[in-house]
Amino acid sequence: MYNVLMFCDPGIDDSLAIMYALLNPKINVVGIVSSYGNVSQQQATQNVAYLLKLAGRDDIPIIAGARSPLSGEIAVFYPEIHGEEGLGPIRPPETVQRGVVNFDEIFKIIDNYAYNLVVVDVGRSTSLAIAFLLGGEEYLRKIRAFYSMGGAFLVPGNVTPVAEANFHGDAIAANLVLNKLRNIFITPLNVTNYAIITPETILKITSQPFNAFTHLIKPIFDYYTTAYQKLDHSLAGSPLHDVFTVFALVNPEQVKYVKRQASVSIDFANTKGESVADFRTKSSEQTTENTDHIAISFNYDAFVKDFTAVMTTR
């Protein structure tokens, strides 16, 4: 069983990743850090509270994360992709109230699960970077591994020609995380763009009332798919970038990685958020403690099968 502390900004894809993690028998979610990103930090927190309420998981603490990037820029949201409230056509009931805990709860969780804790970061890197700045390297070395959805290596970005949304949203934080933390597994657009779930799979998942999330899955997926098909008419469904990142954690044998030291451009004038690594042949021989694991391929059929099985958990 993996003890997982999630950093997220739900968002449709993040919300599906949270559902997947909560339903997965291999995962023990020990906390969720809600930050700005796809929506504001306040809305992200409301969405997390709603999902935990449906799951009957009031025991999982919601930790108040960052509200804006380290650069001080005004955060940019994406209602055309995720909807105004982040759940497509779904508006979380205003009656759902849930208190959040202070940021230092992160360090209590690290102590409680020392050397047996995995961080999954599927949003902007700001909150994780702040945790490093406050706790220091010695504290975050107690974390067994970090799984980060972000970047686009040798492929186009999705918010600029060269940059993916999470790394672009706070390039300074993303670069700090990749250069200071250890044992990082990066799931970039190279692979997540192909983690496509089709409407047929969603119909299979929602054909019966399997669990408390079933009624949400199709409407938010349909909204997400419609948004994506406006960007690329050839898509047969929607890529679930964040779900794939959690899948990669619990199904390591289904994902292939290369070891390279990655960084993120903080050249705000030209290449902000571009993910960079040396893919020349001999660069693989130069591995150090700072070397990252960059996903380059995966077993698609295993991904779809696993997603279907987990999301139909009763």
Secondary structure, DSSP 8 states (H G I E B T S, - for coil): -EEEEEEE--SHHHHHHHHHHHH-TTEEEEEEEE-SSSS-HHHHHHHHHHHHHHHT-TTS-EEE--SS-TT-------HHHH-TTSSTT----TT-----B-TTHHHHHHHHTTTS-EEEE-S-SHHHHHHHHHHHHHHHTTS-EEEEE---SSS--SSSSSB-HHHHHTHHHHHHHHHH-SSEEEE-HHHHTT-EE-HHHHHHHTSS--STTHHHHHHHHHHHHHHHHHH-TT-SSEE-HHHHHHHHHH-GGGEEEEEE--EE---TTTTTTBEE---SGGGGG---TT-EEEEEEE-HHHHHHHHHHHHT--
